[in-house]
Amino acid sequence: MLAIAIFYESQHSIFLIKKLIMCFALVAIQQHPYYPFILAANRDEFFERPATPLGVWPTHPAIVGGIDQRSQGSWLALNQDTNKFALVTNVRQGPPQLGERSRGLLVSEFVMSSAQALDDLTQLAATQTQYAGFNLLAGYLPDQIYYLTNQYSNDTILSNHLSDQISKKTLNQLLKQGFYGLSNASLNTPWPKVKRGLFKFKQLVTHSQAGQQAQLVDKLLQLLADRTPAKLADLPDTGIGLEKELWLSPIFIAPDRLNYGTRCSTLILMDINKQVFCYERSYYADHRSLDIKYVFHSA
């Protein structure tokens, strides 16, 4: 009976944790005199799920990003020729949802498309119910980025609810210049990791000078490796239980018995000369790490 109970708990935990994709992203739009776009993001996932680290896609050489080998989608990618960029997280609220299509396809199909971003996003509105809850940042680097979700109904510039009747007028609302934090709730929801991350992110970006890229990259990677848990009183209640809320509360999630945690930390910096710098640190269950750097001149 004990063995059955343990098996049930393990399976139930996996079912709940499968609500996660990439859990954390910080974005600065026109907040640095030399880097009009800065992104720092962590992807959290099961280590057993096969994925290709940041790099040029063999079948689409213009695309740079990681590849989820199971769905052939991506959590974060950009197009070197068009400056298209997309990033997705899931929504961790309420019972787990199963979508007909992988949310990673939102990213891969957007950056591969030759259509205009607004046309792509309008098309997405018609198919949004095929996906479990998602947050999507998508648009053009450095400062034409849209935030879209299929889970919230706030009629604000930062949270546009997608509906079958959505129009280009509704979508034609760019994120304003500023700092943004995204986890598994709507954009800038003040979860502890978002508040903590944004506070440090603003400090690092504000005090960074041109010519100090190496120092900025190092400090941003340190920020993404922060394992500080939230206080119990500050934890959100997303329906997964207090123990898991606490475990998932740091910016960096250490692997546990479910073999789940932060798989990679990714940085994207675009400078005023349209050079794009991509950095990624991949983490493995055996505590190894791999650093990747890719630089290109955007269109």
Residue frames relative to the residue before (quaternion, step in Angstrom):
aa qw qx qy qz dx dy dz
M 1.0000 0.0000 0.0000 0.0000 0.00 0.00 0.00
L 0.6297 0.5346 -0.3267 0.4592 3.55 1.04 -0.82
A 0.6454 0.5218 -0.3256 0.4529 3.57 0.94 -0.87
I 0.6414 0.5176 -0.3240 0.4644 3.58 0.99 -0.80
A 0.6522 0.5204 -0.3125 0.4541 3.57 0.97 -0.87
I 0.6536 0.5038 -0.3121 0.4708 3.58 0.96 -0.85
F 0.6438 0.5170 -0.3214 0.4637 3.57 0.97 -0.87
Y 0.6515 0.5124 -0.3237 0.4563 3.58 0.94 -0.86
E 0.6520 0.5133 -0.3215 0.4562 3.57 0.92 -0.88
S 0.6522 0.5128 -0.3184 0.4586 3.57 0.96 -0.86
Q 0.6818 0.4800 -0.2928 0.4680 3.58 0.87 -0.95
H 0.6448 0.5175 -0.3198 0.4628 3.57 1.01 -0.83
S 0.6391 0.5249 -0.3232 0.4600 3.58 1.01 -0.81
I 0.6511 0.5102 -0.3154 0.4650 3.55 0.94 -0.89
F 0.6354 0.5352 -0.3328 0.4463 3.58 0.98 -0.83
L 0.6777 0.4779 -0.2924 0.4763 3.57 0.98 -0.85
I 0.6910 0.4848 -0.2942 0.4483 3.58 0.86 -0.91
K 0.5885 0.5862 -0.3760 0.4106 3.60 1.12 -0.47
K 0.4878 0.6339 -0.4446 0.4031 3.56 1.29 0.14
L 0.6660 0.5463 -0.2905 0.4167 3.59 1.22 -0.24
I 0.0576 -0.7048 0.6989 0.1070 3.51 -1.32 0.51
M 0.7784 -0.1668 0.1407 0.5887 3.59 -0.61 -1.04
C 0.3040 -0.8405 0.4359 0.1054 3.54 -0.58 1.18
F 0.8361 0.2030 -0.0246 0.5091 3.57 1.00 -0.53
A 0.1364 0.7802 -0.6013 0.1060 3.56 -0.92 0.94
L 0.1275 -0.7534 0.6425 0.0569 3.52 -1.15 0.81
V 0.0554 -0.8119 0.5809 -0.0204 3.56 -0.86 0.99
A 0.0859 -0.7577 0.6450 0.0502 3.55 -1.09 0.83
I 0.0790 -0.7983 0.5971 -0.0006 3.57 -0.65 1.17
Q 0.8423 -0.0966 0.0042 0.5303 3.56 -0.58 1.25
Q 0.4624 0.6777 -0.4443 0.3599 3.57 0.95 0.94
H 0.7137 0.3342 -0.2330 0.5697 3.57 1.31 0.12
P 0.5126 -0.6875 0.4112 0.3091 3.62 -0.82 0.90
Y 0.7528 0.3628 -0.2051 0.5095 3.60 1.14 -0.51
Y 0.7642 0.2609 -0.1477 0.5711 3.60 1.17 -0.55
P 0.2086 -0.8146 0.5274 0.1212 3.62 -0.11 1.21
F 0.7769 0.1713 -0.1301 0.5917 3.60 1.22 -0.31
I 0.0588 0.7689 -0.6329 0.0690 3.55 -0.89 1.03
L 0.0220 -0.7852 0.6186 -0.0168 3.55 -0.90 0.98
A 0.0071 -0.7524 0.6586 0.0069 3.55 -1.10 0.81
A 0.0981 0.8341 -0.5259 0.1345 3.60 -0.53 1.13
N 0.2091 -0.7451 0.6200 0.1292 3.53 -1.26 0.60
R 0.1941 -0.7424 0.6281 0.1292 3.53 -1.11 0.74
D 0.1149 -0.7868 0.6055 0.0327 3.56 -0.81 1.06
E 0.1888 0.7799 -0.5629 0.1983 3.56 -0.79 1.02
F 0.6135 -0.4986 0.4395 0.4265 3.57 -1.29 0.13
F 0.4847 -0.6849 0.4643 0.2835 3.57 -0.93 0.91
E 0.6294 0.5497 -0.3407 0.4309 3.57 1.15 -0.48
R 0.5822 0.5763 -0.3928 0.4180 3.61 1.18 -0.33
P 0.3761 -0.7694 0.4621 0.2302 3.62 -0.44 1.14
A 0.0789 0.7868 -0.6052 0.0915 3.54 -0.98 0.92
T 0.3554 -0.6999 0.5809 0.2154 3.53 -1.23 0.61
P 0.4560 -0.7005 0.4683 0.2866 3.63 -0.77 0.94
L 0.7617 -0.3537 0.2925 0.4573 3.53 -1.37 0.05
G 0.3800 0.7032 -0.5418 0.2600 3.55 -0.93 0.94
V 0.6385 -0.4866 0.4135 0.4297 3.55 -1.35 -0.04
W 0.4202 -0.7115 0.5026 0.2540 3.57 -0.89 0.92
P 0.4912 -0.6985 0.4309 0.2918 3.62 -0.67 1.04
T 0.7389 0.4116 -0.2328 0.4801 3.59 0.97 -0.81
H 0.7624 0.1806 -0.1167 0.6103 3.59 1.29 -0.27
P 0.1966 -0.8572 0.4634 0.1086 3.61 0.35 1.24
A 0.6049 0.5580 -0.3716 0.4297 3.61 1.16 -0.30
I 0.6694 0.5173 -0.2904 0.4473 3.58 1.20 -0.49
V 0.1016 -0.7617 0.6385 0.0427 3.54 -1.08 0.88
G 0.4506 0.6683 -0.5030 0.3120 3.56 -0.86 0.94
G 0.5823 -0.5366 0.4517 0.4111 3.52 -1.30 -0.17
I 0.2422 -0.7569 0.5878 0.1511 3.57 -1.26 0.34
D 0.3045 -0.6976 0.6214 0.1856 3.53 -0.98 0.95
Q 0.3270 -0.8012 0.4671 0.1816 3.56 -0.28 1.25
R 0.6063 0.5690 -0.3641 0.4196 3.58 1.16 -0.43
S 0.8049 0.2518 -0.1207 0.5236 3.59 0.88 -0.93
Q 0.3434 -0.7388 0.4860 0.3165 3.58 1.32 -0.39
G 0.4870 0.6073 -0.4597 0.4274 3.54 1.16 0.68
S 0.3190 -0.7293 0.5658 0.2150 3.56 -1.25 -0.35
W 0.4220 -0.6757 0.5389 0.2738 3.53 -1.27 0.40
L 0.7839 0.0009 0.0349 0.6199 3.57 1.21 -0.56
A 0.2016 0.7758 -0.5765 0.1587 3.58 -0.82 0.96
L 0.0899 -0.7813 0.6141 0.0655 3.55 -1.28 0.37
N 0.3910 -0.7121 0.5468 0.2024 3.52 -1.27 0.60
Q 0.4026 -0.7499 0.4765 0.2204 3.58 -0.62 1.16
D 0.6926 0.4952 -0.2772 0.4453 3.60 1.09 -0.64
T 0.8013 0.3023 -0.1341 0.4985 3.58 0.99 -0.81
N 0.3939 -0.7193 0.4650 0.3334 3.59 1.29 -0.33
K 0.3646 0.7131 -0.5143 0.3066 3.59 1.17 0.38
F 0.0451 -0.7890 0.6117 -0.0364 3.53 -1.05 0.91
A 0.0836 0.7928 -0.6024 0.0402 3.58 -1.08 0.67
L 0.0333 -0.7614 0.6471 -0.0203 3.51 -1.22 0.73
V 0.0884 -0.8097 0.5792 0.0337 3.59 -0.95 0.83
T 0.0341 -0.7278 0.6813 0.0710 3.52 -1.27 0.59
N 0.4524 -0.6495 0.5136 0.3312 3.55 -1.23 0.26
V 0.4339 -0.6466 0.5482 0.3050 3.55 -1.34 0.05
R 0.1679 -0.7982 0.5751 0.0629 3.57 -0.65 1.15
Q 0.4590 0.6390 -0.4854 0.3813 3.55 0.22 1.27
G 0.8113 0.1931 -0.1562 0.5292 3.56 -0.85 0.93
P 0.7439 -0.3944 0.2763 0.4634 3.59 -1.27 -0.12
P 0.6032 -0.5618 0.4096 0.3909 3.60 -1.10 0.60
Q 0.2203 -0.7723 0.5857 0.1094 3.53 -1.08 0.81
L 0.2286 -0.7440 0.6095 0.1508 3.53 -1.16 0.61
G 0.1819 -0.7932 0.5736 0.0929 3.56 -0.72 1.05
E 0.5812 -0.5784 0.4380 0.3686 3.55 -1.20 0.47
R 0.7862 0.2114 -0.0969 0.5725 3.57 1.09 -0.72
S 0.5544 -0.5976 0.4665 0.3433 3.55 -1.19 0.57
R 0.4997 -0.6652 0.4664 0.3004 3.57 -0.98 0.85
G 0.5578 0.6130 -0.3883 0.4029 3.57 1.18 -0.40
L 0.5851 0.5785 -0.3689 0.4324 3.57 1.21 -0.43
L 0.5221 0.6161 -0.4160 0.4181 3.59 1.20 -0.39
V 0.6890 0.4719 -0.2645 0.4823 3.55 1.00 -0.89
S 0.7190 0.4669 -0.2815 0.4312 3.58 0.63 -1.10
E 0.6883 0.4776 -0.2991 0.4569 3.59 0.88 -0.86
F 0.6255 0.5383 -0.3461 0.4463 3.59 1.07 -0.66
V 0.7359 0.4258 -0.2605 0.4575 3.60 0.72 -1.00
M 0.6612 0.4987 -0.3175 0.4619 3.61 1.13 -0.47
S 0.5765 0.6249 -0.3725 0.3720 3.58 1.15 -0.53
S 0.3650 -0.7233 0.5477 0.2089 3.55 -1.13 0.74
A 0.5128 0.6476 -0.4150 0.3815 3.58 1.28 -0.06
Q 0.6129 -0.5183 0.4361 0.4068 3.55 -1.31 0.22
A 0.6443 -0.5674 0.3508 0.3740 3.56 -1.10 0.74
L 0.6773 0.4958 -0.3094 0.4469 3.59 0.86 -0.88
D 0.6177 0.5252 -0.3461 0.4721 3.57 1.08 -0.62
D 0.6372 0.5218 -0.3204 0.4680 3.57 1.01 -0.82
L 0.6995 0.4771 -0.2758 0.4550 3.56 0.87 -0.95
T 0.6077 0.5313 -0.3477 0.4770 3.56 1.10 -0.60
Q 0.6393 0.5093 -0.3138 0.4832 3.57 1.04 -0.79
L 0.6175 0.5556 -0.3360 0.4440 3.55 1.04 -0.78
A 0.6017 0.5855 -0.3565 0.4099 3.58 1.03 -0.76
A 0.6729 0.5114 -0.2933 0.4467 3.56 1.05 -0.74
T 0.7623 0.3491 -0.1806 0.5142 3.58 1.20 -0.46
Q 0.3477 0.7960 -0.4555 0.1950 3.59 1.27 0.06
T 0.6470 0.5392 -0.3323 0.4245 3.60 1.06 -0.63
Q 0.5610 0.6043 -0.3877 0.4120 3.59 1.25 -0.13
Y 0.7077 0.4270 -0.2360 0.5110 3.57 1.30 -0.26
A 0.4954 -0.5813 0.5439 0.3478 3.52 -1.23 0.50
G 0.7520 -0.4311 0.2455 0.4340 3.58 -1.26 0.34
F 0.0474 0.8169 -0.5707 0.0688 3.57 -0.82 0.99
N 0.2108 -0.6729 0.6844 0.1856 3.47 -1.49 0.30
L 0.0425 -0.8091 0.5861 -0.0078 3.57 -0.85 0.95
L 0.1222 -0.7192 0.6796 0.0770 3.52 -1.02 0.97
A 0.1735 0.7993 -0.5496 0.1703 3.58 -0.58 1.09
G 0.3905 0.7003 -0.5360 0.2643 3.54 -1.09 0.73
Y 0.6285 -0.5087 0.4238 0.4081 3.52 -1.13 -0.79
L 0.4056 -0.6701 0.5618 0.2662 3.55 -1.04 0.80
P 0.6243 -0.1757 -0.7509 -0.1244 1.52 -2.10 1.35
D 0.8382 0.2566 -0.0693 0.4762 3.61 1.01 -0.60
Q 0.5763 0.5142 -0.4270 0.4702 3.58 1.06 0.73
I 0.2479 0.7855 -0.5087 0.2505 3.52 0.64 1.21
Y 0.1848 -0.7753 0.5988 0.0788 3.56 -0.93 1.00
Y 0.2172 -0.7365 0.6193 0.1641 3.54 -1.20 0.55
L 0.0145 0.8023 -0.5934 0.0634 3.56 -0.79 1.08
T 0.0151 0.7828 -0.6219 0.0174 3.55 -1.13 0.68
N 0.2954 -0.7472 0.5595 0.2034 3.56 -1.17 0.48
Q 0.6424 0.5687 -0.2992 0.4175 3.57 1.26 0.31
Y 0.7607 0.3366 -0.1865 0.5228 3.60 1.15 -0.32
S 0.3090 -0.7793 0.5236 0.1517 3.56 -1.12 0.64
N 0.3288 0.7433 -0.5206 0.2614 3.60 1.18 0.37
D 0.2472 -0.7704 0.5684 0.1491 3.57 -0.74 1.00
T 0.3750 0.7092 -0.5057 0.3172 3.54 0.55 1.18
I 0.6751 -0.5042 0.3508 0.4087 3.53 -1.27 0.32
L 0.7221 0.4411 -0.2476 0.4719 3.58 1.14 -0.57
S 0.7904 0.2165 -0.1226 0.5598 3.59 1.16 -0.20
N 0.0260 0.8205 -0.5665 0.0721 3.55 0.17 1.29
H 0.2917 -0.7643 0.5496 0.1694 3.57 -0.54 1.16
L 0.3439 -0.7452 0.5360 0.1978 3.54 -0.77 1.04
S 0.0407 0.7833 -0.6194 0.0326 3.56 -0.93 0.83
D 0.6654 -0.5064 0.3569 0.4164 3.57 -1.23 0.26
Q 0.7053 0.4496 -0.2604 0.4823 3.58 1.18 -0.47
I 0.3408 0.7730 -0.4905 0.2136 3.59 1.24 0.15
S 0.1903 -0.7850 0.5828 0.0889 3.57 -1.06 0.74
K 0.6590 -0.4831 0.3792 0.4341 3.56 -1.27 0.21
K 0.5917 0.5716 -0.3716 0.4303 3.57 1.06 -0.65
T 0.6526 0.5045 -0.3092 0.4734 3.56 1.01 -0.81
L 0.7130 0.4598 -0.2604 0.4609 3.56 0.94 -0.88
N 0.6332 0.5750 -0.3303 0.3991 3.55 1.12 -0.61
Q 0.4690 0.6231 -0.4664 0.4176 3.54 0.75 1.15
L 0.1964 -0.8116 0.5437 0.0847 3.54 -0.20 1.27
L 0.5422 -0.5393 0.5069 0.3978 3.52 -1.26 0.35
K 0.4372 -0.6944 0.5043 0.2690 3.55 -0.85 0.94
Q 0.6422 -0.4713 0.4076 0.4465 3.54 -1.28 0.20
G 0.4512 0.6834 -0.4801 0.3144 3.57 -0.87 0.90
F 0.5485 -0.5695 0.4946 0.3608 3.50 -1.40 -0.28
Y 0.0517 -0.8023 0.5947 -0.0036 3.56 -1.03 0.85
G 0.1244 -0.7719 0.6196 0.0701 3.52 -1.20 0.69
L 0.0353 -0.8061 0.5902 -0.0265 3.56 -0.91 0.94
S 0.0054 0.7624 -0.6471 0.0037 3.52 -0.97 0.93
N 0.7580 -0.3612 0.2565 0.4787 3.60 -0.79 -0.94
A 0.5974 0.4202 -0.4006 0.5532 3.52 1.15 0.82
S 0.7369 -0.3987 0.2657 0.4768 3.60 -1.21 -0.13
L 0.7116 -0.4800 0.3109 0.4081 3.55 -1.26 0.49
N 0.8534 0.0960 -0.1326 0.4949 3.53 -1.00 1.04
T 0.3081 0.7064 -0.5607 0.3029 3.61 1.11 0.53
P 0.3954 -0.7854 0.4258 0.2133 3.62 -0.59 1.11
W 0.0632 0.7648 -0.6301 0.1188 3.56 0.53 1.15
P 0.6637 -0.5382 0.3249 0.4053 3.63 -1.07 0.62
K 0.6793 0.4855 -0.3132 0.4524 3.62 0.85 -0.86
V 0.6372 0.5159 -0.3287 0.4688 3.59 1.08 -0.68
K 0.6565 0.5007 -0.3117 0.4703 3.60 0.91 -0.88
R 0.6765 0.4877 -0.2892 0.4700 3.57 0.88 -0.97
G 0.6784 0.5026 -0.2919 0.4494 3.56 0.90 -0.93
L 0.6688 0.5021 -0.3066 0.4546 3.58 0.88 -0.90
F 0.6245 0.5453 -0.3429 0.4416 3.58 0.98 -0.81
K 0.7100 0.4383 -0.2589 0.4865 3.59 0.84 -0.97
F 0.6214 0.5601 -0.3296 0.4376 3.57 1.03 -0.85
K 0.6551 0.5086 -0.3118 0.4637 3.58 0.89 -0.90
Q 0.6458 0.5202 -0.3202 0.4580 3.58 0.97 -0.83
L 0.6847 0.4944 -0.2932 0.4480 3.57 0.83 -0.98
V 0.6878 0.4763 -0.2869 0.4667 3.58 0.86 -0.93
T 0.6709 0.5231 -0.2996 0.4318 3.57 0.89 -0.93
H 0.7630 0.3818 -0.1989 0.4822 3.57 0.95 -0.85
S 0.5286 0.6277 -0.4173 0.3905 3.60 1.23 -0.04
Q 0.2378 -0.7762 0.5732 0.1109 3.56 -1.03 0.85
A 0.6129 -0.5146 0.4394 0.4080 3.56 -1.26 0.39
G 0.7587 0.3346 -0.2586 0.4954 3.57 -0.95 0.82
Q 0.6815 0.4499 -0.2877 0.5003 3.58 1.28 0.03
Q 0.1681 0.8369 -0.5091 0.1101 3.56 1.09 0.67
A 0.6426 0.5395 -0.3379 0.4265 3.58 0.88 -0.87
Q 0.6645 0.4942 -0.3024 0.4720 3.57 0.97 -0.86
L 0.6510 0.5153 -0.3187 0.4573 3.58 0.98 -0.85
V 0.6472 0.5189 -0.3171 0.4596 3.58 0.92 -0.89
D 0.6601 0.5144 -0.3090 0.4519 3.57 0.89 -0.92
K 0.6915 0.4745 -0.2821 0.4660 3.58 0.91 -0.89
L 0.6367 0.5159 -0.3348 0.4652 3.59 1.05 -0.68
L 0.6401 0.5053 -0.3252 0.4787 3.59 1.03 -0.72
Q 0.6109 0.5302 -0.3444 0.4765 3.57 1.10 -0.66
L 0.6305 0.5312 -0.3256 0.4629 3.56 1.01 -0.83
L 0.6948 0.4729 -0.2767 0.4659 3.58 0.91 -0.89
A 0.6695 0.4774 -0.2926 0.4882 3.60 1.27 -0.29
D 0.3879 0.7431 -0.4619 0.2898 3.59 1.30 0.17
R 0.1541 -0.8212 0.5478 0.0434 3.58 -0.62 1.18
T 0.3503 0.7603 -0.4851 0.2529 3.60 1.22 0.30
P 0.2958 -0.7668 0.5363 0.1920 3.63 -0.62 1.04
A 0.5489 -0.6013 0.4661 0.3463 3.55 -1.25 0.38
K 0.5494 -0.5534 0.4938 0.3849 3.55 -1.29 0.27
L 0.6186 -0.5827 0.3762 0.3692 3.55 -1.04 0.77
A 0.6670 0.5265 -0.3038 0.4309 3.57 0.97 -0.86
D 0.7042 0.4723 -0.2589 0.4626 3.59 1.20 -0.50
L 0.4826 0.7004 -0.4274 0.3064 3.59 1.23 -0.18
P 0.4284 -0.6580 0.5409 0.3017 3.59 -1.08 0.63
D 0.3088 -0.7102 0.5899 0.2284 3.56 -1.27 0.23
T 0.0411 0.8319 -0.5480 0.0774 3.55 -0.14 1.30
G 0.6495 -0.5772 0.3046 0.3902 3.55 1.24 0.35
I 0.6079 0.5701 -0.3651 0.4148 3.61 1.19 0.26
G 0.6075 -0.5708 0.3538 0.4243 3.60 1.25 0.05
L 0.6344 -0.5880 0.3604 0.3492 3.55 -1.14 0.75
E 0.6458 0.5433 -0.3334 0.4202 3.60 0.90 -0.89
K 0.7130 0.4348 -0.2622 0.4836 3.58 0.88 -0.90
E 0.5787 0.5616 -0.3802 0.4530 3.59 1.10 -0.60
L 0.6694 0.4934 -0.2951 0.4705 3.58 0.98 -0.89
W 0.6526 0.5230 -0.3138 0.4497 3.58 0.92 -0.88
L 0.7428 0.4058 -0.2186 0.4856 3.59 0.98 -0.83
S 0.5112 0.7043 -0.3914 0.2992 3.60 1.24 -0.08
P 0.6166 0.5351 -0.3914 0.4246 3.69 0.99 -0.41
I 0.6182 -0.5142 0.4355 0.4047 3.54 -1.30 0.27
F 0.7517 0.2339 -0.1276 0.6032 3.57 1.02 -0.87
I 0.2010 -0.7920 0.5693 0.0904 3.57 -0.76 1.04
A 0.3240 -0.7596 0.5362 0.1744 3.54 -0.60 1.18
P 0.5681 -0.5971 0.4304 0.3680 3.61 -1.05 0.69
D 0.1307 -0.7835 0.6025 0.0774 3.58 -1.08 0.70
R 0.7884 -0.3310 0.2193 0.4698 3.56 -1.27 -0.27
L 0.6434 0.5098 -0.3279 0.4675 3.60 1.20 -0.34
N 0.4117 -0.7299 0.4533 0.3036 3.57 1.35 0.04
Y 0.4954 0.6192 -0.4170 0.4443 3.52 1.06 0.93
G 0.3211 0.7420 -0.5525 0.2025 3.58 -1.06 0.71
T 0.7264 -0.3729 0.3104 0.4868 3.55 -1.27 -0.35
R 0.2462 -0.8006 0.5368 0.1018 3.55 -0.62 1.18
C 0.8089 -0.0916 0.0669 0.5769 3.59 1.03 -0.67
S 0.2407 -0.7107 0.6424 0.1560 3.51 -1.36 0.51
T 0.0784 -0.8253 0.5590 -0.0183 3.56 -0.74 1.09
L 0.1067 -0.7697 0.6279 0.0448 3.55 -1.06 0.87
I 0.0164 -0.7573 0.6524 0.0227 3.55 -1.12 0.75
L 0.0021 0.7825 -0.6213 0.0418 3.55 -0.81 1.08
M 0.0922 -0.7663 0.6337 0.0519 3.57 -0.88 0.95
D 0.2369 -0.7974 0.5385 0.1339 3.57 -0.72 1.04
I 0.7120 -0.4774 0.3146 0.4077 3.55 -1.32 0.16
N 0.6565 0.4776 -0.3080 0.4960 3.59 1.28 -0.24
K 0.5116 -0.6814 0.3731 0.3671 3.58 1.37 0.27
Q 0.3875 0.6529 -0.5310 0.3764 3.53 1.12 0.68
V 0.1587 -0.7832 0.5962 0.0770 3.57 -0.92 0.92
F 0.1395 -0.7921 0.5936 0.0269 3.54 -0.76 1.14
C 0.0721 -0.7964 0.6004 -0.0042 3.56 -0.69 1.14
Y 0.0179 -0.7824 0.6220 -0.0247 3.55 -0.81 1.04
E 0.0460 0.7934 -0.6067 0.0170 3.56 -1.04 0.73
R 0.1241 -0.7478 0.6483 0.0712 3.53 -1.09 0.83
S 0.1650 -0.7975 0.5772 0.0602 3.55 -0.50 1.23
Y 0.1998 -0.7765 0.5908 0.0899 3.55 -1.05 0.85
Y 0.2023 -0.7821 0.5829 0.0871 3.53 -1.12 0.77
A 0.6597 -0.5472 0.3457 0.3820 3.55 -1.19 0.56
D 0.6888 0.4570 -0.2829 0.4865 3.61 1.15 -0.55
H 0.5798 -0.6449 0.3218 0.3799 3.57 1.35 0.47
R 0.4322 0.6451 -0.5014 0.3816 3.59 1.18 0.38
S 0.1123 -0.7692 0.6200 0.1068 3.55 -1.28 0.32
L 0.1661 -0.7731 0.6076 0.0748 3.55 -1.23 0.56
D 0.2021 -0.7875 0.5743 0.0960 3.58 -0.78 1.05
I 0.0654 -0.7835 0.6179 -0.0079 3.55 -0.98 0.97
K 0.0463 -0.7761 0.6283 0.0251 3.55 -1.08 0.79
Y 0.0309 0.7811 -0.6222 0.0424 3.55 -0.99 0.89
V 0.0642 -0.8053 0.5892 -0.0177 3.57 -0.81 1.06
F 0.1028 0.7847 -0.6087 0.0565 3.56 -1.02 0.78
H 0.4179 -0.6633 0.5548 0.2786 3.54 -1.30 0.35
S 0.3430 -0.7841 0.4854 0.1786 3.55 -0.54 1.20
A 0.6720 -0.5082 0.3689 0.3925 3.52 -1.32 0.31
